[in-house]
């Protein structure tokens, strides 16, 4: 055999190995999103604003969702916690109505967090709310029914990281000695425990928006059987979106790229990627105070204006905003959260046209503000500009008219090859956003 022949045989051999090896680390290699999935992605982008809810047995301690880890509790100690979780004030109608009043179009709730405790009726293990708490009911079922009734999409947050299950082994970056043995079957954890619970979530709750994964960063180099899990989800509900919070470049099989506490591409949190997908819908998550799960010592609430401006910045970056609240252990939602969310909802009833159903506009986000667009309207969101004239980069479409969104007052503008100059109305007091609508001729 000559060298060239030997070389090509060798190449063929490696190519075959690559093809035959299951693609377990990279995602769902042969994934072609179905038409209903692509439709769900567009609808997801149209919704723009969602409610994130962190609620679990950890809420009892009022010290955030990481309390198990932060206090270095043992499994035996943490096992006592469900006995005190009895959310007698939980009312799905109240929660969903609050999301609606806030102008939010979807809810993403922790079906289980890193403590592995299932907040739903799971037959896979008794480490769940029905089996272990005096409450004995399934709040996710009530929430799903209410969401379907009120036309809100429901997504389930699901932690792949598990601080409680013995088969989550080898343990990852967040390991501490909590009494689990130093052996376990990770493959069984993934294939039986996790995929079993995901099957329940995708079967027993009607059509759901999707699964929001978190915690893979605990073992970034492990084989998470993504191919299998993603295929399972897409088989059970093809329109369900897979939203992984792994802080990395999206893998095949994933339907949304989400950024934790950051605008897309801005790694100010220190753990996000700067890569921004041009194919997938984008989302950013943030907290309404400084905590995810209920934290009794956290009164650092964002104002309604701050949330509005964050939503506008997100939309101008072609992204959704998923804003988190951590309800009390008794099922009530902090009045401080409620006031702010209702105020944002009121603001959205006036400004929603410039947010819902839009995509990021033709002018890049900058310090002065952002643009969004929908049909023949370009919305110029002036967030930080105090002088009367605002000069913008050139846009391709011809502007036919311009007015203020709030009161329809016409705006003087000039447009030439150098760009667009708008004569802005003076800012009014406590205004979070001055929106100018540019109407452009169609066909561009
Ligand atoms: O559910 C909320 C948080 O509990 C969870 N995600 C949100 C939505 C979350 N957990 N940790 N973080 C967010 C911050 C991530 C910290 C990390 Fe690390 C820094 C991950 C990787 C580097 C600490 C060090 C944990 C692993 C190594």
Boltz pocket constraint, residues with backbone or C-beta under 6 A from the ligand:
constraints:
  - pocket:
      binder: B
      contacts: [[A, 65], [A, 66], [A, 173], [A, 174], [A, 214], [A, 217], [A, 218], [A, 245], [A, 260], [A, 271], [A, 285], [A, 292]]
      max_distance: 6.0
